[in-house]
Amino acid sequence: MITNLILATAVVAAIQAAPAPELVGRWEGPLTVGGQSIRIVFRVEADGKAFADSPDQGANGIPAQASLTDGVVRFAVPAFGGAFEGRLSNDGRTLTGALSQGGMTLPLVLTKGEAAAAPAPVADTAAAPNRPQNPQPPYPYREEQVAYDAGPGVRLAGTLTLPQGEGPFPAALLITGSGQQDRDETVFGHKPFWVLADALTRRGIAVLRVDDRGAGQSTGSLDGVTTADFATDAEASFAWLAARGDIDADRIGLIGHSEGGTIAPMVAQADPRVAWIVMMAGPAVSGGDVLTEQLRRTQQASGLPPEIVEANTAVQARIMQAVAQHADDGEAAARAAREIMAETTVPAAAADQASAQAALPWTRWFVAHDPAESLSAFQAPMLALYGGKDVQVPAEQSAEALRGLAPDADIVVLPDLNHLMQTADTGLPAEYPQIDETIAPVALKTIVDWVAARSR
C-alpha cells in the first residue's frame, strides 16, 4: 500500500515516452523548502530506467519516468505524486524549471553530472531492506492458499491462516488500502498484513488476506472500478469465509486500512453478520475533505511557509468541490479541475495529469463519498486506530468526526505513528521506506488484544 490518497495536484501518472539519450546521466539541484535546502536528484540509465533520490531525506532509488519533447524535460515520480518540468539548455547541461508535489510548485534548476550510478533501491527488489518483523517459519499455525469467484471476471486469491485444531474459529478479513495491493499489503519491503495475520493467528484467530482484483494471483480488470467495486469484492470474501465449516460465521470481523477503513463499514451494511470492525487510519469524512487536509498536513510537515500552505490548500479544496459536484461526469470533472489549475503556476504536465486523474471513476467516487451513513449505521464493536503523525488520513480530522458518528466506538490516537502505523519523525511518506519497523508494537498489541477480547 502505499495507501496513496493524494489526488489531483498530487497524483502523477506514468509518462510513456522513452527517455532521450540526452537525459542519460545524473541531474541534481537544490530545492528550497521552508528556508532549508534539500538536494533533489534524478538519474537516467542507458537502458531507459529512471530513478529519483532525495539524499537529505534518506530516500533513494525511487522509480521514475523521464521524457524529452521539444526541449522540455519531464520527470514523474508516481509513488510520491511528484513531477518536474524544465527546459533543457542549449549545451544540454542544465534543466531550468519547477517541481510540483502535493499541490505546491517550487522552482528547481538541475545540473547534469556523471552517468547514472546503480540505483540504491527502497522498493521491493532483490536487495531487500531490513524488515525484522516479517514472520519467519516455522509457524505455530496452518496456512492454506485459497481462491474463489467474487463476480464476473473476478477471481480472488489469498492466504488463510488457521490456528491448530478443528475449530470453528473466530476470523478476521483484512481489507487493503488504495491502489493495487497484494495480500500482504506490500510496500517498500514492508508486509503489514502478513505481520498482522501472523500476530492474530498466534492468538487463535483465523485470518484471510487477499490479493486485490488484478493484483498478485487475483484476476479482474480495474477499468472503471471504484471503491464500491472493491467493497463488493470484500463482501464476496466475507461470504466465502463465513461459509467454511471451520470458521464461526458469528465471530468474523473486518480490519481495513486507509481506504479499507472506508470499505469495512460498507461491507457491514451489506452483511449484518459482521461481528466487529477495526479501522486502521480509516477516513470518517468525505474523500475530498481528507485530500484537502492531507495536502495541508503534508506541506506543513515539509516546512513550507504558512501562507503558501494555506494558498495551496485553498486551491485543493476548490478542486475537490468541483470534482464532487461532477461526480457523475468525468469530462466535466476534468474540465473543472483544469480551469482551477489554470489560475495557478502548476506546470502544464502536472495539470494534464491532475485533470486526467479527476476524470477517473475511482477519483470521482472517492472524493464525493461521505462515510457517515455506513459508520453511523454500524452498531457492533468498532476500534478506530489513528497515528498522530499521519499526514495522509490526519487523525484529528477523522477521529473527531467519528466520535459524533459512532459514540460507542473505541477511538485510539497513537501520537508518534504515521499512516502505516510506524513510529515516525515527520510522518511524511518519504520516511516510510527508511523505517525498519513495519507496525509499531503498540499498534500491533492494541489491535490484537482488542480483536482477541471480542473473539471469545
C-alpha positions as CSV (number, residue, x, y, z in Angstrom):
1,M,0.0,0.0,0.0
2,I,1.1,2.6,-0.1
3,T,-2.4,3.8,0.7
4,N,-1.8,6.8,-1.6
5,L,-4.8,9.2,-1.2
6,I,-3.1,12.2,-2.7
7,L,-5.1,13.3,-5.7
8,A,-5.5,16.0,-8.3
9,T,-2.5,18.3,-8.0
10,A,-0.6,15.5,-6.3
11,V,-1.1,12.3,-8.3
12,V,1.1,11.9,-11.4
13,A,0.6,9.0,-13.9
14,A,3.4,7.3,-15.7
15,I,4.9,9.1,-18.7
16,Q,5.1,6.7,-21.5
17,A,7.6,8.4,-23.8
18,A,11.1,6.7,-23.7
19,P,13.9,8.8,-22.3
20,A,16.1,10.5,-24.9
21,P,19.8,9.8,-24.9
22,E,20.4,13.5,-23.8
23,L,18.8,12.6,-20.5
24,V,21.1,9.8,-19.6
25,G,23.1,10.8,-16.5
26,R,22.7,12.3,-13.1
27,W,20.7,15.5,-12.7
28,E,21.0,17.3,-9.3
29,G,19.8,20.6,-7.9
30,P,18.9,22.3,-4.6
31,L,15.2,22.7,-3.7
32,T,14.5,25.4,-1.2
33,V,11.6,24.4,1.2
34,G,10.7,26.3,4.3
35,G,14.1,28.0,4.4
36,Q,16.0,24.8,4.0
37,S,17.9,23.4,1.0
38,I,17.1,19.8,0.0
39,R,19.1,18.0,-2.7
40,I,16.9,16.5,-5.5
41,V,18.4,14.0,-7.9
42,F,17.1,12.3,-11.0
43,R,19.1,9.5,-12.5
44,V,18.5,8.1,-16.0
45,E,20.3,5.0,-17.1
46,A,21.3,4.0,-20.6
47,D,18.6,1.3,-20.7
48,G,15.9,3.9,-20.1
49,K,15.3,3.2,-16.4
50,A,15.0,6.3,-14.3
51,F,15.2,6.9,-10.5
52,A,14.6,9.8,-8.1
53,D,16.7,10.4,-5.0
54,S,16.3,12.8,-2.1
55,P,19.6,12.1,-0.3
56,D,19.0,14.6,2.6
57,Q,15.7,12.8,3.4
58,G,17.2,9.3,3.1
59,A,15.0,8.4,0.1
60,N,16.9,6.8,-2.8
61,G,16.2,4.6,-5.8
62,I,12.5,5.6,-6.2
63,P,11.2,4.5,-9.7
64,A,10.6,7.4,-12.0
65,Q,9.8,8.2,-15.6
66,A,11.6,10.6,-17.9
67,S,10.8,12.2,-21.3
68,L,12.1,14.9,-23.6
69,T,9.7,16.6,-26.0
70,D,10.6,19.8,-28.0
71,G,13.3,20.8,-25.5
72,V,11.0,20.3,-22.4
73,V,12.1,17.6,-20.0
74,R,9.6,15.9,-17.7
75,F,10.4,13.6,-14.8
76,A,7.5,11.9,-12.9
77,V,7.6,10.0,-9.6
78,P,4.2,8.3,-9.3
79,A,5.0,6.8,-5.8
80,F,5.2,10.2,-4.2
81,G,3.0,12.2,-6.6
82,G,5.8,14.4,-7.8
83,A,6.6,15.9,-11.2
84,F,9.4,18.1,-12.6
85,E,9.1,20.0,-15.8
86,G,12.0,22.1,-17.1
87,R,13.6,23.3,-20.3
88,L,17.0,21.9,-21.5
89,S,19.7,24.4,-22.1
90,N,21.5,24.7,-25.4
91,D,24.5,22.9,-24.1
92,G,22.5,20.1,-22.7
93,R,23.9,20.5,-19.2
94,T,21.1,22.4,-17.3
95,L,17.4,22.0,-16.7
96,T,15.5,25.1,-15.6
97,G,12.0,24.5,-14.4
98,A,9.9,23.6,-11.4
99,L,9.0,20.7,-9.2
100,S,5.4,20.0,-8.3
101,Q,4.3,17.8,-5.4
102,G,1.3,17.8,-3.1
103,G,-0.2,20.9,-4.7
104,M,2.9,23.0,-4.3
105,T,5.2,24.2,-7.1
106,L,8.7,25.3,-6.4
107,P,11.5,26.5,-8.8
108,L,14.3,24.0,-9.4
109,V,17.4,24.0,-11.5
110,L,19.1,20.7,-12.2
111,T,22.6,20.3,-13.4
112,K,23.9,17.3,-15.3
113,G,26.6,15.3,-13.6
114,E,28.2,11.9,-14.3
115,A,26.4,8.9,-15.7
116,A,23.8,7.4,-13.5
117,A,25.0,5.1,-10.8
118,A,23.3,1.8,-10.0
119,P,20.1,2.5,-8.0
120,A,20.0,2.3,-4.3
121,P,16.6,0.7,-4.1
122,V,14.0,1.5,-1.5
123,A,11.2,-0.6,-3.0
124,D,10.8,-4.4,-3.3
125,T,13.8,-5.5,-5.1
126,A,16.4,-8.2,-4.8
127,A,18.4,-6.1,-2.4
128,A,15.7,-6.3,0.3
129,P,15.7,-3.7,3.1
130,N,15.8,-4.7,6.7
131,R,12.3,-5.7,7.8
132,P,12.8,-7.5,11.1
133,Q,9.0,-8.0,11.8
134,N,8.4,-10.2,8.7
135,P,7.3,-13.6,10.1
136,Q,9.8,-16.4,10.0
137,P,9.0,-20.1,9.9
138,P,8.2,-22.5,11.5
139,Y,4.7,-21.1,12.2
140,P,2.5,-22.5,15.0
141,Y,-0.5,-22.4,12.7
142,R,-1.6,-23.7,9.3
143,E,-1.6,-21.8,6.0
144,E,-4.0,-22.5,3.2
145,Q,-3.7,-20.9,-0.3
146,V,-7.3,-20.2,-1.5
147,A,-9.2,-18.9,-4.5
148,Y,-12.8,-18.1,-5.2
149,D,-15.0,-16.2,-7.6
150,A,-16.1,-12.7,-6.5
151,G,-18.1,-11.8,-9.6
152,P,-17.9,-11.9,-13.4
153,G,-14.3,-12.0,-14.5
154,V,-13.0,-11.6,-10.9
155,R,-11.4,-14.5,-9.1
156,L,-9.7,-13.6,-5.9
157,A,-6.7,-15.4,-4.5
158,G,-5.4,-15.2,-0.9
159,T,-3.9,-16.9,2.1
160,L,-6.0,-18.2,5.0
161,T,-4.1,-18.8,8.3
162,L,-5.7,-21.2,10.7
163,P,-4.9,-22.0,14.3
164,Q,-4.1,-25.6,15.2
165,G,-7.2,-27.6,15.9
166,E,-10.6,-28.3,14.3
167,G,-12.4,-25.1,15.0
168,P,-14.8,-23.5,14.3
169,F,-12.5,-20.5,14.7
170,P,-13.2,-16.8,15.0
171,A,-11.8,-15.0,12.0
172,A,-10.7,-11.7,10.6
173,L,-10.8,-10.5,6.9
174,L,-8.1,-7.9,6.1
175,I,-9.0,-5.2,3.6
176,T,-6.2,-3.2,1.9
177,G,-5.9,0.5,1.2
178,S,-6.0,2.3,-2.1
179,G,-4.1,1.2,-5.1
180,Q,-3.5,-2.3,-6.3
181,Q,-2.3,-4.2,-3.3
182,D,-1.2,-7.7,-2.8
183,R,-2.4,-9.9,0.1
184,D,0.4,-8.7,2.4
185,E,-0.2,-5.0,1.5
186,T,3.4,-5.0,0.5
187,V,5.1,-1.6,0.3
188,F,8.8,-0.8,0.4
189,G,9.5,-4.3,1.6
190,H,7.1,-3.9,4.5
191,K,4.3,-6.5,4.7
192,P,2.0,-5.2,7.3
193,F,-0.9,-7.6,6.6
194,W,1.4,-10.6,6.9
195,V,2.7,-9.2,10.2
196,L,-0.8,-8.6,11.4
197,A,-2.1,-12.0,10.3
198,D,0.7,-13.8,12.0
199,A,0.1,-12.0,15.3
200,L,-3.7,-12.6,15.2
201,T,-3.4,-16.3,14.2
202,R,-1.0,-16.9,17.1
203,R,-3.8,-15.7,19.3
204,G,-6.3,-18.2,18.0
205,I,-7.9,-16.1,15.2
206,A,-8.1,-17.3,11.6
207,V,-7.2,-14.6,9.1
208,L,-7.9,-14.2,5.4
209,R,-5.8,-11.8,3.5
210,V,-6.4,-11.4,-0.3
211,D,-4.7,-10.0,-3.4
212,D,-6.8,-7.1,-4.8
213,R,-8.5,-7.7,-8.1
214,G,-5.9,-7.6,-10.8
215,A,-3.0,-7.9,-8.3
216,G,-0.9,-10.9,-7.4
217,Q,-2.8,-14.0,-8.3
218,S,-6.2,-12.4,-8.4
219,T,-7.9,-11.7,-11.7
220,G,-10.1,-8.9,-12.8
221,S,-9.9,-5.6,-14.7
222,L,-9.5,-2.2,-13.0
223,D,-11.1,-0.3,-15.8
224,G,-13.8,2.0,-14.4
225,V,-13.8,0.5,-11.0
226,T,-14.4,2.4,-7.8
227,T,-14.2,1.8,-4.1
228,A,-17.7,0.4,-4.3
229,D,-16.4,-2.4,-6.6
230,F,-13.7,-3.2,-4.1
231,A,-16.4,-3.3,-1.4
232,T,-18.2,-5.9,-3.5
233,D,-15.1,-8.0,-3.6
234,A,-14.7,-7.8,0.1
235,E,-18.4,-8.8,0.6
236,A,-17.6,-11.9,-1.5
237,S,-14.5,-12.6,0.6
238,F,-16.6,-12.3,3.8
239,A,-19.3,-14.6,2.4
240,W,-16.7,-17.2,1.3
241,L,-15.1,-17.2,4.8
242,A,-18.4,-17.4,6.6
243,A,-19.4,-20.5,4.5
244,R,-16.5,-22.6,5.7
245,G,-17.2,-25.2,8.3
246,D,-14.0,-24.5,10.3
247,I,-15.0,-20.8,10.7
248,D,-17.5,-19.5,13.2
249,A,-19.8,-17.3,11.0
250,D,-21.0,-15.3,14.0
251,R,-17.5,-14.3,15.0
252,I,-16.0,-12.8,11.8
253,G,-14.8,-9.2,11.8
254,L,-13.1,-6.8,9.4
255,I,-9.8,-5.0,9.6
256,G,-9.5,-2.2,7.0
257,H,-6.5,0.0,6.4
258,S,-7.0,3.5,4.9
259,E,-9.4,3.0,2.0
260,G,-10.1,-0.4,3.5
261,G,-11.4,1.5,6.5
262,T,-14.0,3.1,4.2
263,I,-14.8,-0.3,2.7
264,A,-15.3,-2.2,6.0
265,P,-18.5,-0.4,7.2
266,M,-19.9,-0.6,3.6
267,V,-19.5,-4.4,3.8
268,A,-21.1,-4.4,7.3
269,Q,-24.1,-2.6,5.8
270,A,-24.4,-5.2,3.1
271,D,-23.9,-8.2,5.5
272,P,-25.2,-7.8,9.1
273,R,-23.2,-10.8,10.2
274,V,-20.1,-8.7,10.6
275,A,-19.2,-9.0,14.2
276,W,-16.8,-6.1,14.6
277,I,-14.7,-3.7,12.7
278,V,-11.1,-2.3,13.1
279,M,-10.3,0.8,11.1
280,M,-6.6,1.5,10.8
281,A,-6.3,5.1,9.6
282,G,-9.8,4.9,8.2
283,P,-11.4,8.1,6.9
284,A,-14.5,9.3,8.8
285,V,-15.1,12.3,6.5
286,S,-15.6,12.7,2.7
287,G,-12.7,11.8,0.4
288,G,-12.5,15.4,-0.7
289,D,-12.1,16.6,2.8
290,V,-9.5,14.0,3.5
291,L,-7.4,15.0,0.5
292,T,-7.7,18.7,1.3
293,E,-6.5,18.2,4.9
294,Q,-3.9,15.7,3.7
295,L,-2.4,18.4,1.4
296,R,-2.3,20.9,4.3
297,R,-0.6,18.4,6.7
298,T,1.9,17.2,4.1
299,Q,3.1,20.8,3.3
300,Q,3.2,21.8,6.9
301,A,5.4,18.7,7.7
302,S,7.6,19.6,4.7
303,G,8.3,23.0,6.3
304,L,6.5,25.3,3.8
305,P,5.7,28.8,4.9
306,P,2.1,29.1,6.3
307,E,0.9,31.5,3.6
308,I,1.9,29.0,0.8
309,V,0.3,26.1,2.7
310,E,-3.0,28.0,3.0
311,A,-3.0,29.1,-0.6
312,N,-2.3,25.7,-1.9
313,T,-4.9,24.1,0.4
314,A,-7.5,26.6,-0.8
315,V,-6.8,25.5,-4.4
316,Q,-7.1,21.9,-3.4
317,A,-10.4,22.5,-1.7
318,R,-11.8,24.1,-4.8
319,I,-10.7,21.2,-6.9
320,M,-12.2,18.7,-4.5
321,Q,-15.5,20.6,-4.5
322,A,-15.6,20.8,-8.3
323,V,-14.9,17.1,-8.7
324,A,-17.6,16.2,-6.1
325,Q,-20.1,18.4,-8.0
326,H,-19.3,16.5,-11.2
327,A,-19.0,13.0,-9.6
328,D,-21.2,11.6,-12.4
329,D,-19.4,13.2,-15.3
330,G,-15.7,12.6,-15.9
331,E,-15.3,15.1,-18.6
332,A,-16.9,17.9,-16.6
333,A,-14.8,17.0,-13.5
334,A,-11.6,17.1,-15.6
335,R,-12.6,20.4,-17.2
336,A,-13.4,22.0,-13.9
337,A,-10.1,20.8,-12.3
338,R,-8.1,22.2,-15.3
339,E,-9.9,25.6,-15.1
340,I,-8.9,25.9,-11.5
341,M,-5.3,24.9,-12.1
342,A,-5.1,27.4,-15.0
343,E,-5.2,30.1,-12.3
344,T,-2.1,28.7,-10.6
345,T,1.6,28.2,-11.6
346,V,1.3,24.4,-11.8
347,P,3.3,23.2,-14.8
348,A,1.3,22.0,-17.8
349,A,2.4,18.4,-17.4
350,A,1.2,18.3,-13.8
351,A,-2.1,20.0,-14.7
352,D,-2.7,17.5,-17.5
353,Q,-2.1,14.5,-15.2
354,A,-4.3,16.1,-12.5
355,S,-7.2,16.7,-14.8
356,A,-6.9,13.1,-16.1
357,Q,-7.0,11.9,-12.6
358,A,-10.1,13.9,-11.8
359,A,-11.9,12.2,-14.7
360,L,-11.3,8.7,-13.3
361,P,-14.4,6.9,-11.8
362,W,-12.4,5.9,-8.7
363,T,-11.4,9.5,-8.1
364,R,-14.8,11.0,-8.5
365,W,-16.4,8.3,-6.3
366,F,-13.8,8.7,-3.6
367,V,-13.9,12.5,-3.5
368,A,-17.7,12.6,-3.3
369,H,-18.3,9.7,-0.9
370,D,-19.2,10.5,2.7
371,P,-18.8,7.5,5.0
372,A,-21.1,9.0,7.6
373,E,-24.1,6.8,6.7
374,S,-22.2,3.4,6.9
375,L,-20.3,4.4,10.0
376,S,-23.3,5.6,12.0
377,A,-25.3,2.5,10.9
378,F,-22.8,0.1,12.4
379,Q,-23.8,-0.8,15.9
380,A,-21.4,-3.7,16.7
381,P,-18.0,-3.1,18.4
382,M,-15.6,-0.8,16.5
383,L,-11.9,0.1,17.0
384,A,-10.6,3.1,15.2
385,L,-6.8,3.4,15.3
386,Y,-5.0,6.6,14.1
387,G,-1.5,7.8,14.0
388,G,-0.8,11.2,15.4
389,K,1.7,12.0,12.7
390,D,-0.4,10.6,9.8
391,V,-0.4,13.2,7.1
392,Q,-2.5,11.1,4.7
393,V,-5.5,10.5,6.9
394,P,-5.0,13.1,9.6
395,A,-6.0,11.7,13.0
396,E,-7.6,14.9,14.4
397,Q,-10.0,15.3,11.4
398,S,-11.3,11.7,11.3
399,A,-11.2,10.9,15.0
400,E,-13.3,14.0,15.8
401,A,-15.8,13.2,13.1
402,L,-16.1,9.6,14.2
403,R,-16.8,10.5,17.8
404,G,-20.0,12.1,16.6
405,L,-20.9,9.3,14.1
406,A,-20.1,6.3,16.4
407,P,-20.0,7.4,20.0
408,D,-19.6,3.9,21.3
409,A,-16.5,3.2,19.1
410,D,-13.1,2.7,20.8
411,I,-11.0,5.5,19.2
412,V,-7.3,5.4,19.9
413,V,-4.8,8.0,18.6
414,L,-1.2,6.9,19.0
415,P,0.8,10.2,18.9
416,D,4.1,9.1,17.2
417,L,2.8,6.9,14.4
418,N,2.4,7.6,10.7
419,H,-0.1,6.3,8.1
420,L,1.5,2.9,8.0
421,M,1.4,2.7,11.9
422,Q,5.2,3.1,12.1
423,T,7.0,5.1,14.7
424,A,7.9,8.2,12.7
425,D,9.6,11.5,12.8
426,T,7.7,13.8,10.4
427,G,5.1,11.3,9.2
428,L,5.9,12.2,5.6
429,P,5.7,9.3,3.0
430,A,9.4,9.8,2.2
431,E,10.2,8.2,5.6
432,Y,8.2,5.0,5.0
433,P,10.9,3.0,3.3
434,Q,13.6,4.2,5.7
435,I,11.9,2.9,8.8
436,D,12.8,-0.7,9.6
437,E,9.6,-1.1,11.7
438,T,6.6,-2.4,9.8
439,I,4.0,-1.9,12.5
440,A,4.7,-0.2,15.8
441,P,4.4,-2.8,18.6
442,V,2.0,-0.6,20.5
443,A,-0.3,-0.5,17.4
444,L,0.0,-4.3,16.9
445,K,-0.8,-5.0,20.5
446,T,-3.7,-2.7,20.6
447,I,-5.3,-4.3,17.6
448,V,-4.6,-7.9,18.5
449,D,-5.7,-7.5,22.2
450,W,-8.9,-5.8,21.1
451,V,-9.8,-8.4,18.5
452,A,-8.9,-11.3,20.8
453,A,-11.2,-9.9,23.5
454,R,-14.1,-9.8,21.1
455,S,-13.5,-13.2,19.5
456,R,-14.1,-15.3,22.6
